[in-house]
Amino acid sequence: MNTWVYIDHFKGNALPASWETIGVGKTLGNVTALVFGSGIEALAKAAFEYGADEVLLADDASLVDYRAEAYATTLSKLSAERTPDLLLFPTTTRGRELAGMVAIDLRTGVMVDVTSLEATGGKITVTRPIYAGKLLTKETCSSRPQIITLRGRAFPKPAQQAGKSGTLTKVAAAIGDFPTKVEGYTTSESGVSLTDASVIVSGGRGVSNNPALTPPAGLDEKQAEIWRAQQGFALVIDLASALGAAVGASRAAVDAGYVPYTHQVGQTGKVVSPDVYIACGISGAIQHLAGMRTSKVIVAINKDPEAPIFKLARYGVVGDLFQIVPALTVAFKKKMGK
């Protein structure tokens, strides 16, 4: 099977999900990696080291910034000329966008957020979650090329083989009067990336319910709630820091203004699959469960023993998070020598 894998990156720094995608492609045969950008020879070299047999390198100044139209047109033209059987993308923001646009250009289908797949006679059968993750469905695509986006951390990352090489083929970038341009970038908050994290500690609406805290004078009811939540999230952040983890949040916490949207885990936030997910004060609304139910180990801390999150958790702690979370932080720091 002629399999192509798109390498998603920012300024030459690949997202780990791209290497996972190469690993999946290798289970199906030889892999051709698609590397688009400007000044990205090192990224092409890394693609070989993670298992690519060939790299199609579009290295052009017009591709220095990601623009969906330019990247999708380049990829669509290459696909029309070379007719791959399968296109694999990581399920990232850029990966999903490109997969959809290329599918329209090539008049084919796209199967998104796939968590497993198998090949039989050139046809790929995928498994993907539906209904906010409550059910799994098996799907196939009858048109060609088959296009699939793979959920990050649902597949193992292949070992890097230093010095491995392959066939490097330089290809032309699509040049056109595309309507968008990049004016600049804004640096987001520092810390561990949610989508790449192996451990995530998340806080929900419950982090604002510490009756032992007295807000400063002069705050109205809403301001006092946010102040309490900030103190509660400080405990979540401390635990995450002790574990080298990312900080997540439920939609309720984000909508209430406790933390920025960049921390939101769920159906309308980020879909994550860490090795360990610790939910603090999160009841477990279906929208939140849809974003983290594929975590390998889920630990829930909630004072309500009937909270839906406990049905999904491997370990559940019923109690006051304002006592439990600091105790966990102390214990982990001691265990890890911090």
KEKE-3310 file (N, C-alpha, C; in steps of 0.2 Angstrom, whole numbers, plus 5000, padded with zeros to 4 digits):
npx = (5004:5003:5007:5005:5011:5007:5018:5015:5020:5028:5037:5047:5048:5042:5026:5024:5014:5015:5026:5020:5011:5018:5023:5011:5009:5020:5016:5009:5016:5028:5033:5029:5034:5027:5034:5032:5037:5048:5066:5068:5076:5081:5070:5066:5076:5074:5062:5065:5073:5063:5057:5052:5052:5053:5054:5044:5049:5044:5051:5050:5050:5037:5030:5034:5026:5012:4998:4982:4977:4988:4996:4986:4983:4996:4998:4986:4989:5000:4996:4986:4995:5003:4995:4993:4988:4984:4982:4988:4985:4990:4978:4977:4975:4979:4981:4968:4961:4968:4966:4952:4951:4959:4952:4941:4946:4951:4940:4936:4933:4935:4941:4940:4949:4954:4956:4961:4966:4964:4971:4964:4966:4970:4960:4956:4950:4943:4943:4933:4928:4911:4896:4900:4910:4904:4901:4909:4913:4915:4922:4924:4932:4926:4931:4946:4961:4961:4958:4964:4963:4973:4971:4980:4992:4986:4992:5008:5023:5036:5053:5067:5079:5095:5104:5098:5092:5085:5075:5076:5065:5063:5050:5038:5031:5014:5011:5002:4989:4984:4971:4974:4985:4999:5000:5007:5013:5006:5013:5008:5003:5017:5022:5018:5012:4995:4990:5001:5005:5009:5004:4991:4983:4968:4956:4940:4923:4922:4934:4932:4925:4929:4926:4934:4941:4942:4937:4946:4941:4929:4926:4914:4901:4903:4917:4922:4920:4928:4941:4942:4942:4954:4963:4960:4964:4977:4982:4979:4989:5000:5001:5002:5014:5023:5022:5027:5017:5004:4991:4974:4957:4939:4925:4915:4923:4931:4921:4916:4926:4938:4950:4960:4954:4963:4966:4956:4948:4939:4924:4922:4934:4951:4955:4962:4974:4981:4994:4990:4977:4971:4957:4951:4938:4929:4914:4910:4903:4896:4901:4914:4919:4920:4932:4942:4941:4949:4960:4973:4974:4963:4960:4949:4944:4933:4920:4907:4900:4892:4895:4897:4910:4916:4912:4919:4932:4947:4953:4946:4943:4934:4930:4937:4944:4952:4960:4964:4971:4983:4989:4992:5001:5012:5016:5020:5030:5039:5041:5047:5058:5058)
npy = (4994:5011:5023:5039:5051:5065:5077:5087:5102:5116:5129:5121:5112:5097:5091:5078:5069:5067:5059:5047:5045:5041:5029:5021:5021:5013:5000:4996:4995:5003:5020:5037:5052:5068:5084:5100:5117:5130:5131:5118:5106:5099:5094:5085:5076:5071:5064:5053:5047:5043:5033:5035:5030:5037:5055:5068:5083:5099:5114:5130:5147:5153:5145:5147:5151:5143:5141:5137:5136:5136:5125:5115:5115:5112:5099:5092:5093:5085:5073:5070:5069:5058:5048:5041:5028:5029:5042:5049:5058:5067:5070:5085:5102:5108:5097:5091:5101:5102:5089:5088:5098:5093:5081:5086:5092:5081:5073:5063:5053:5057:5050:5053:5056:5044:5029:5016:5004:4993:4984:4976:4968:4980:4989:5000:4998:5007:5011:5022:5035:5039:5049:5058:5050:5039:5028:5016:5015:5006:5010:5011:5018:5020:5026:5033:5043:5035:5044:5048:5054:5052:5050:5058:5051:5039:5029:5021:5029:5028:5022:5033:5032:5036:5043:5036:5035:5039:5040:5056:5067:5082:5093:5104:5119:5124:5139:5153:5166:5167:5170:5172:5178:5177:5187:5188:5180:5175:5172:5158:5153:5147:5130:5113:5105:5101:5092:5084:5079:5066:5065:5073:5085:5090:5103:5107:5115:5113:5118:5130:5130:5131:5133:5138:5148:5166:5179:5194:5210:5220:5214:5209:5196:5188:5191:5186:5173:5169:5173:5163:5152:5154:5152:5139:5133:5135:5125:5114:5117:5116:5102:5097:5103:5096:5083:5085:5088:5093:5106:5105:5108:5109:5112:5120:5126:5134:5142:5149:5158:5155:5149:5151:5147:5139:5129:5120:5104:5092:5090:5102:5107:5102:5086:5073:5060:5055:5046:5046:5053:5066:5071:5084:5090:5089:5085:5077:5079:5074:5080:5083:5071:5065:5071:5065:5052:5041:5041:5032:5029:5034:5046:5051:5064:5069:5076:5072:5056:5051:5056:5057:5055:5045:5033:5031:5032:5023:5024:5031:5045:5049:5064:5079:5090:5100:5096:5084:5086:5094:5085:5075:5081:5084:5071:5066:5074:5071:5057:5059:5065:5079)
npz = (5000:4995:5006:5012:5024:5033:5040:5053:5059:5068:5063:5060:5070:5074:5079:5091:5088:5074:5072:5078:5069:5058:5063:5063:5049:5045:5049:5039:5028:5016:5019:5014:5019:5020:5020:5022:5020:5025:5024:5031:5031:5041:5047:5038:5038:5051:5049:5042:5052:5060:5054:5040:5023:5012:5008:5003:4999:5001:5000:5002:5001:5001:5009:5022:5032:5039:5029:5026:5012:5004:5008:5007:4993:4988:4993:4987:4973:4972:4976:4966:4955:4959:4965:4978:4989:5002:5014:5028:5043:5058:5071:5073:5075:5062:5055:5054:5047:5035:5030:5028:5018:5007:5005:4999:4987:4981:4979:4988:5003:5021:5036:5053:5068:5072:5082:5081:5068:5054:5040:5025:5011:5004:5008:5021:5037:5050:5067:5077:5089:5093:5096:5107:5112:5118:5111:5100:5083:5067:5052:5034:5019:5003:4992:4983:4986:5002:5016:5032:5049:5064:5081:5093:5103:5104:5098:5098:5099:5087:5089:5088:5075:5074:5061:5051:5034:5019:5003:4997:4989:4981:4979:4970:4977:4978:4970:4972:4972:4986:4998:5011:5024:5035:5049:5061:5076:5092:5108:5118:5134:5144:5148:5150:5135:5132:5123:5121:5133:5145:5157:5165:5175:5180:5183:5190:5191:5204:5211:5216:5227:5241:5257:5267:5263:5264:5254:5248:5254:5247:5235:5222:5221:5210:5207:5219:5218:5207:5213:5223:5215:5208:5219:5221:5209:5210:5218:5210:5200:5207:5210:5197:5193:5202:5196:5184:5174:5163:5164:5165:5162:5165:5154:5161:5171:5163:5156:5167:5169:5176:5171:5156:5139:5133:5141:5141:5142:5132:5123:5116:5118:5120:5114:5123:5127:5139:5149:5162:5170:5180:5188:5196:5206:5196:5189:5179:5166:5150:5139:5144:5147:5134:5130:5136:5139:5134:5141:5149:5162:5174:5187:5199:5209:5220:5230:5229:5229:5220:5208:5190:5185:5192:5187:5176:5180:5185:5198:5212:5223:5236:5243:5251:5240:5243:5254:5250:5237:5240:5249:5241:5233:5241:5244:5232:5228:5238:5235:5222:5225:5225)
capx = (5000:5007:5005:5008:5010:5009:5021:5013:5026:5028:5043:5052:5047:5037:5022:5025:5009:5017:5030:5016:5007:5023:5023:5006:5010:5025:5013:5005:5021:5033:5029:5032:5032:5026:5037:5031:5039:5054:5072:5066:5079:5082:5064:5066:5081:5071:5056:5069:5075:5057:5054:5050:5057:5054:5052:5043:5050:5042:5054:5049:5049:5030:5027:5037:5020:5006:4992:4979:4976:4994:4998:4982:4984:5002:4996:4981:4992:5005:4991:4983:5000:5006:4990:4994:4982:4981:4984:4987:4987:4988:4972:4979:4971:4981:4980:4961:4960:4971:4963:4946:4952:4962:4947:4936:4950:4952:4933:4936:4931:4940:4939:4943:4950:4954:4960:4964:4964:4967:4971:4963:4966:4970:4955:4957:4944:4945:4938:4933:4923:4905:4892:4904:4914:4900:4901:4914:4911:4920:4921:4928:4931:4926:4935:4953:4964:4958:4961:4962:4967:4974:4971:4986:4994:4982:4997:5015:5028:5042:5060:5071:5085:5099:5107:5094:5091:5080:5075:5073:5063:5061:5044:5037:5026:5009:5011:4995:4986:4979:4968:4976:4992:5000:5003:5012:5011:5006:5015:5004:5006:5022:5020:5017:5006:4990:4989:5007:5007:5008:5001:4987:4979:4963:4952:4933:4920:4923:4940:4930:4920:4933:4923:4938:4944:4938:4940:4947:4935:4927:4924:4907:4900:4907:4924:4924:4920:4934:4946:4942:4944:4961:4967:4959:4968:4984:4983:4980:4995:5006:5001:5004:5021:5026:5022:5029:5011:5000:4986:4968:4951:4933:4922:4912:4928:4933:4916:4916:4932:4943:4956:4959:4951:4968:4967:4949:4948:4932:4921:4923:4941:4956:4954:4968:4974:4987:4994:4987:4972:4968:4952:4950:4932:4926:4908:4910:4898:4897:4906:4921:4922:4922:4939:4948:4939:4954:4966:4975:4972:4959:4960:4944:4944:4926:4916:4900:4901:4888:4898:4898:4917:4918:4910:4925:4939:4950:4954:4941:4944:4928:4933:4938:4950:4957:4964:4967:4976:4989:4992:4995:5007:5018:5018:5023:5037:5044:5043:5051:5064:5058)
capy = (5000:5017:5027:5045:5054:5072:5079:5093:5105:5123:5132:5115:5108:5093:5088:5071:5065:5066:5053:5042:5043:5037:5022:5018:5020:5008:4994:4995:4995:5009:5027:5043:5058:5075:5089:5107:5123:5134:5129:5112:5100:5095:5090:5079:5071:5068:5060:5047:5044:5040:5028:5036:5028:5043:5061:5073:5090:5106:5119:5136:5153:5154:5140:5148:5151:5138:5144:5131:5135:5134:5118:5110:5115:5108:5092:5090:5092:5080:5067:5069:5067:5052:5043:5037:5024:5031:5048:5049:5065:5067:5074:5091:5108:5109:5090:5090:5106:5100:5082:5090:5102:5089:5077:5090:5093:5074:5070:5057:5054:5057:5047:5058:5055:5036:5026:5010:5003:4987:4983:4970:4968:4987:4993:5001:4998:5011:5012:5029:5036:5043:5051:5060:5044:5034:5022:5016:5013:5004:5013:5011:5023:5016:5030:5034:5040:5035:5049:5046:5057:5048:5053:5059:5047:5033:5025:5022:5033:5024:5024:5037:5028:5041:5042:5033:5039:5037:5044:5063:5070:5089:5094:5111:5121:5127:5146:5156:5172:5164:5175:5173:5179:5177:5194:5187:5175:5177:5167:5156:5152:5142:5124:5106:5105:5096:5086:5079:5077:5060:5066:5079:5087:5095:5106:5109:5120:5112:5121:5137:5129:5131:5137:5140:5154:5172:5183:5201:5215:5224:5210:5207:5189:5184:5192:5182:5166:5168:5173:5157:5147:5155:5149:5131:5130:5135:5118:5110:5118:5114:5095:5096:5104:5090:5077:5087:5087:5098:5108:5105:5111:5107:5118:5124:5131:5139:5147:5153:5163:5153:5148:5152:5142:5134:5123:5116:5097:5090:5090:5108:5109:5097:5079:5071:5053:5054:5039:5047:5059:5067:5075:5087:5094:5088:5080:5072:5080:5069:5083:5083:5064:5064:5073:5062:5045:5037:5041:5025:5028:5040:5046:5056:5067:5073:5075:5068:5049:5049:5060:5052:5054:5039:5027:5030:5032:5017:5026:5037:5047:5054:5068:5087:5091:5105:5093:5078:5088:5096:5079:5071:5085:5083:5064:5065:5078:5067:5051:5060:5069:5087)
capz = (5000:4995:5011:5013:5031:5033:5046:5056:5063:5068:5062:5059:5076:5073:5084:5092:5085:5067:5072:5079:5063:5054:5066:5060:5042:5044:5050:5032:5022:5016:5021:5011:5023:5017:5024:5019:5024:5022:5028:5035:5029:5047:5048:5033:5041:5057:5047:5040:5058:5064:5050:5033:5018:5007:5010:4998:5003:4997:5004:4998:5005:5001:5014:5028:5037:5038:5027:5023:5005:5000:5010:5004:4986:4986:4994:4982:4967:4973:4976:4960:4951:4961:4967:4984:4991:5009:5017:5036:5046:5065:5072:5076:5071:5055:5052:5052:5042:5028:5028:5025:5012:5002:5003:4994:4981:4978:4979:4992:5010:5027:5043:5058:5075:5072:5087:5078:5061:5051:5033:5022:5004:5002:5011:5028:5042:5056:5073:5080:5094:5091:5102:5112:5115:5122:5107:5095:5076:5062:5045:5028:5014:4996:4987:4984:4991:5008:5021:5039:5054:5069:5087:5096:5109:5104:5095:5101:5095:5085:5092:5083:5073:5072:5055:5046:5028:5013:4997:4997:4983:4981:4975:4970:4981:4974:4971:4970:4975:4991:5001:5018:5025:5042:5051:5066:5081:5099:5112:5123:5141:5144:5152:5146:5130:5134:5118:5121:5140:5147:5163:5165:5181:5178:5188:5187:5195:5212:5214:5218:5233:5247:5262:5272:5261:5264:5249:5250:5255:5241:5229:5222:5222:5204:5208:5225:5216:5203:5217:5226:5210:5207:5224:5220:5203:5212:5221:5204:5196:5211:5209:5190:5193:5205:5192:5177:5170:5160:5168:5161:5165:5162:5151:5167:5174:5158:5155:5173:5169:5181:5167:5149:5135:5131:5146:5141:5139:5131:5116:5113:5119:5117:5116:5126:5129:5143:5153:5168:5170:5187:5188:5203:5207:5190:5190:5173:5161:5145:5135:5146:5146:5127:5128:5140:5141:5131:5145:5151:5170:5176:5194:5201:5216:5221:5236:5228:5228:5214:5202:5184:5183:5195:5183:5171:5184:5188:5205:5214:5230:5238:5249:5250:5236:5246:5258:5246:5232:5244:5252:5235:5230:5246:5244:5225:5229:5242:5231:5216:5227:5224)
cpx = (5004:5004:5009:5007:5012:5012:5019:5019:5024:5035:5049:5052:5041:5033:5023:5020:5010:5021:5025:5012:5012:5023:5017:5006:5015:5022:5009:5010:5026:5029:5033:5029:5032:5028:5036:5033:5044:5060:5071:5069:5080:5076:5063:5070:5077:5065:5059:5070:5069:5054:5052:5055:5058:5051:5050:5043:5048:5045:5054:5048:5041:5027:5030:5032:5015:5000:4988:4978:4982:4996:4993:4982:4990:5001:4992:4985:4997:5001:4988:4988:5002:5002:4992:4987:4979:4985:4983:4989:4986:4982:4974:4974:4972:4980:4972:4959:4962:4968:4956:4946:4954:4956:4942:4940:4950:4945:4933:4933:4937:4937:4943:4944:4950:4958:4963:4962:4967:4966:4969:4962:4966:4965:4956:4950:4946:4940:4939:4927:4917:4901:4896:4908:4911:4900:4907:4911:4916:4917:4926:4927:4931:4930:4942:4956:4960:4962:4959:4966:4967:4974:4978:4987:4989:4986:5004:5019:5034:5049:5064:5078:5090:5103:5104:5092:5086:5080:5072:5071:5060:5055:5042:5031:5021:5009:5005:4994:4981:4977:4970:4983:4993:5004:5008:5009:5011:5008:5010:5007:5011:5019:5020:5011:5001:4990:4995:5008:5005:5004:4997:4983:4974:4959:4945:4930:4921:4929:4938:4926:4924:4930:4928:4942:4939:4941:4941:4941:4935:4926:4917:4907:4904:4914:4926:4925:4926:4941:4947:4944:4951:4965:4966:4964:4975:4986:4984:4986:5001:5007:5004:5012:5025:5027:5025:5023:5008:4994:4980:4962:4945:4930:4918:4917:4930:4927:4915:4921:4938:4950:4955:4957:4957:4969:4961:4950:4941:4930:4922:4930:4946:4954:4961:4968:4981:4988:4990:4983:4969:4963:4950:4943:4928:4920:4908:4905:4901:4902:4913:4924:4924:4929:4944:4947:4944:4960:4967:4973:4969:4958:4955:4944:4938:4923:4909:4902:4897:4890:4899:4905:4919:4917:4916:4932:4941:4951:4949:4943:4938:4930:4934:4944:4955:4961:4968:4973:4983:4993:4996:5002:5013:5020:5022:5030:5042:5046:5048:5057:5064:5058)
cpy = (5006:5022:5033:5048:5061:5074:5086:5096:5113:5126:5127:5111:5104:5091:5081:5067:5063:5060:5046:5040:5039:5030:5018:5016:5014:5001:4992:4994:5001:5015:5032:5048:5064:5080:5095:5112:5127:5133:5123:5106:5096:5091:5084:5074:5067:5063:5053:5043:5040:5035:5029:5033:5033:5049:5065:5080:5096:5111:5125:5141:5155:5150:5141:5148:5146:5142:5138:5130:5133:5127:5113:5109:5111:5101:5089:5088:5086:5073:5065:5067:5060:5047:5039:5033:5027:5038:5048:5056:5064:5072:5080:5096:5108:5103:5089:5095:5104:5093:5084:5094:5098:5084:5080:5090:5086:5070:5063:5058:5055:5054:5050:5054:5047:5034:5019:5008:4996:4987:4976:4971:4975:4991:4993:5001:5001:5010:5019:5030:5040:5045:5053:5055:5039:5027:5022:5013:5011:5007:5011:5016:5019:5020:5031:5041:5040:5040:5048:5051:5053:5052:5053:5054:5040:5027:5026:5026:5029:5027:5028:5033:5034:5039:5038:5037:5036:5041:5051:5066:5077:5090:5102:5113:5124:5135:5149:5162:5170:5170:5177:5174:5179:5184:5193:5181:5178:5171:5165:5155:5146:5136:5118:5107:5099:5090:5081:5077:5070:5060:5073:5079:5092:5097:5108:5114:5119:5115:5128:5136:5127:5135:5140:5147:5160:5177:5190:5205:5219:5220:5208:5199:5185:5185:5187:5175:5165:5168:5166:5151:5148:5151:5141:5129:5131:5128:5113:5111:5116:5106:5094:5098:5099:5084:5079:5086:5093:5100:5108:5108:5109:5113:5123:5129:5136:5145:5151:5158:5161:5152:5150:5146:5137:5128:5118:5109:5095:5091:5096:5111:5104:5090:5076:5063:5052:5047:5040:5054:5060:5072:5078:5091:5094:5083:5075:5072:5076:5073:5083:5075:5062:5066:5070:5055:5040:5037:5034:5024:5035:5040:5052:5058:5071:5071:5072:5061:5047:5053:5055:5051:5047:5033:5026:5029:5025:5018:5032:5038:5052:5058:5076:5087:5096:5102:5087:5080:5090:5090:5075:5075:5084:5076:5063:5069:5074:5061:5053:5065:5076:5091)
cpz = (5000:5000:5012:5020:5031:5040:5048:5060:5063:5068:5062:5065:5076:5079:5085:5089:5077:5067:5074:5073:5058:5056:5063:5053:5041:5045:5043:5027:5022:5017:5017:5016:5019:5022:5020:5023:5021:5027:5033:5033:5035:5049:5044:5036:5047:5055:5045:5047:5062:5059:5043:5028:5013:5010:5004:5001:4998:5002:5000:5002:5006:5006:5021:5034:5035:5035:5023:5016:5002:5002:5007:4997:4984:4987:4989:4975:4967:4972:4970:4955:4953:4964:4972:4986:4998:5011:5024:5038:5054:5066:5076:5072:5064:5052:5050:5047:5035:5026:5025:5018:5006:5000:4998:4987:4977:4977:4982:4999:5015:5033:5048:5065:5077:5078:5086:5071:5059:5043:5030:5015:5001:5005:5019:5032:5048:5061:5076:5084:5091:5097:5108:5116:5118:5118:5102:5088:5072:5056:5040:5023:5007:4991:4988:4982:4998:5013:5028:5044:5060:5076:5090:5102:5109:5101:5098:5096:5093:5088:5086:5082:5070:5066:5050:5040:5024:5007:4998:4990:4984:4976:4975:4974:4976:4976:4968:4974:4980:4995:5008:5018:5033:5044:5057:5071:5088:5103:5117:5129:5140:5148:5147:5141:5132:5129:5118:5128:5141:5154:5163:5172:5179:5184:5185:5192:5202:5215:5217:5225:5239:5252:5267:5270:5261:5259:5251:5250:5248:5234:5228:5222:5216:5205:5214:5223:5212:5208:5221:5221:5208:5213:5224:5215:5205:5215:5215:5200:5200:5210:5202:5190:5196:5201:5185:5172:5167:5164:5163:5165:5161:5159:5156:5170:5169:5157:5161:5174:5174:5177:5160:5145:5133:5135:5145:5138:5138:5124:5112:5115:5116:5119:5117:5127:5133:5146:5159:5168:5177:5187:5195:5203:5200:5190:5185:5168:5154:5140:5137:5145:5139:5126:5132:5142:5139:5135:5148:5158:5171:5184:5196:5208:5216:5227:5235:5225:5221:5207:5196:5183:5186:5191:5177:5174:5186:5196:5207:5221:5231:5244:5247:5246:5239:5251:5254:5241:5235:5246:5247:5233:5235:5245:5237:5225:5233:5238:5225:5218:5225:5230)
residu = (MET:ASN:THR:TRP:VAL:TYR:ILE:ASP:HIS:PHE:LYS:GLY:ASN:ALA:LEU:PRO:ALA:SER:TRP:GLU:THR:ILE:GLY:VAL:GLY:LYS:THR:LEU:GLY:ASN:VAL:THR:ALA:LEU:VAL:PHE:GLY:SER:GLY:ILE:GLU:ALA:LEU:ALA:LYS:ALA:ALA:PHE:GLU:TYR:GLY:ALA:ASP:GLU:VAL:LEU:LEU:ALA:ASP:ASP:ALA:SER:LEU:VAL:ASP:TYR:ARG:ALA:GLU:ALA:TYR:ALA:THR:THR:LEU:SER:LYS:LEU:SER:ALA:GLU:ARG:THR:PRO:ASP:LEU:LEU:LEU:PHE:PRO:THR:THR:THR:ARG:GLY:ARG:GLU:LEU:ALA:GLY:MET:VAL:ALA:ILE:ASP:LEU:ARG:THR:GLY:VAL:MET:VAL:ASP:VAL:THR:SER:LEU:GLU:ALA:THR:GLY:GLY:LYS:ILE:THR:VAL:THR:ARG:PRO:ILE:TYR:ALA:GLY:LYS:LEU:LEU:THR:LYS:GLU:THR:CYS:SER:SER:ARG:PRO:GLN:ILE:ILE:THR:LEU:ARG:GLY:ARG:ALA:PHE:PRO:LYS:PRO:ALA:GLN:GLN:ALA:GLY:LYS:SER:GLY:THR:LEU:THR:LYS:VAL:ALA:ALA:ALA:ILE:GLY:ASP:PHE:PRO:THR:LYS:VAL:GLU:GLY:TYR:THR:THR:SER:GLU:SER:GLY:VAL:SER:LEU:THR:ASP:ALA:SER:VAL:ILE:VAL:SER:GLY:GLY:ARG:GLY:VAL:SER:ASN:ASN:PRO:ALA:LEU:THR:PRO:PRO:ALA:GLY:LEU:ASP:GLU:LYS:GLN:ALA:GLU:ILE:TRP:ARG:ALA:GLN:GLN:GLY:PHE:ALA:LEU:VAL:ILE:ASP:LEU:ALA:SER:ALA:LEU:GLY:ALA:ALA:VAL:GLY:ALA:SER:ARG:ALA:ALA:VAL:ASP:ALA:GLY:TYR:VAL:PRO:TYR:THR:HIS:GLN:VAL:GLY:GLN:THR:GLY:LYS:VAL:VAL:SER:PRO:ASP:VAL:TYR:ILE:ALA:CYS:GLY:ILE:SER:GLY:ALA:ILE:GLN:HIS:LEU:ALA:GLY:MET:ARG:THR:SER:LYS:VAL:ILE:VAL:ALA:ILE:ASN:LYS:ASP:PRO:GLU:ALA:PRO:ILE:PHE:LYS:LEU:ALA:ARG:TYR:GLY:VAL:VAL:GLY:ASP:LEU:PHE:GLN:ILE:VAL:PRO:ALA:LEU:THR:VAL:ALA:PHE:LYS:LYS:LYS:MET:GLY:LYS)
# end
